[in-house]
Amino acid sequence: MDFKKLKDMAGDPRFISGIYNYCDRWCERCEFTARCLNHAMTSEDDERDPASRDIQNKAFWDRLHDIFRQTIEMIREDAAERGIDLEMSPEEIKEFEKDERRKRREAKNHPASRAAWKYVKMVDAWFAENKEVFEEEERKLNRAFLMELPGQDPEEEAALVQDALEVIGWYQHQIWVKLQRALHQQDRQDILDDDGKPFPRDSDGSAKVSLLGIHRSIEAWGALRRYLTTPSDSILGILVHLGRLRKRIEAAFPNARAFVRPGFDGPIPAPTEG
Ligand code: SF4
């Protein structure tokens, strides 16, 4: 996609500004695909070259490089229009990189971050230890299907279990990733609007996405606990851990829940408003 086209698309009032910054990136399940610039851009590239979706393929990295290059071009142009000098001296770059490394280290070592990573490992361990549970579930559903037992709907149960597994898989790493971003941005100075009021903090938005991932994961684990024939304690331990993780994130980001994500929370901007 060329620079001019990207700029035109960015100014298209059909798109909700910044909606993709605080979503869960699950486009297949998103109700805002038609209002999302990111989705429009990636869909166009995918149609042109399906290999650009494959992380193992050079086309994927070429596309990513292209997006970064064009984004930087747009930022530079915008900054020049506002009279902002984006150039940094070598010393400033060095200082900036040092600061970024420190922030990454601190984010990684934060107690909530360690708890989120522990959750990733707990999920891997649970699936490794409970392979036979799914074989048993399949046998159980097949039996119920053949016997046509009243009050049982094995197809619906299979779909619910499948959905819970997909939800758990989708958020397993994302909870940690979004939390890293939130922690990394946490000590950024407030950006003020023309009236001197601070804009909502990006860190709160990322923390909210992490909290939503926890919420949906708790629901999904609850569904597995209901349907699977498994020692219920094994899932209970995960649920307790997620509950504690949620409290830790809420303590670190007390304003996260109130953060209004464009499009998803509060009024949905009309297409003509831009
Ligand atoms: S807002 Fe929806 S369509 Fe856009 S990137 Fe996020 S999940 Fe995908």
Residues whose N, C-alpha, C, O or C-beta is under 5 A from the ligand:
A	BS01	SF4	I19 Y20 C23 D24 R25 W26 C27 C30 F32 T33 C36 N38 H39
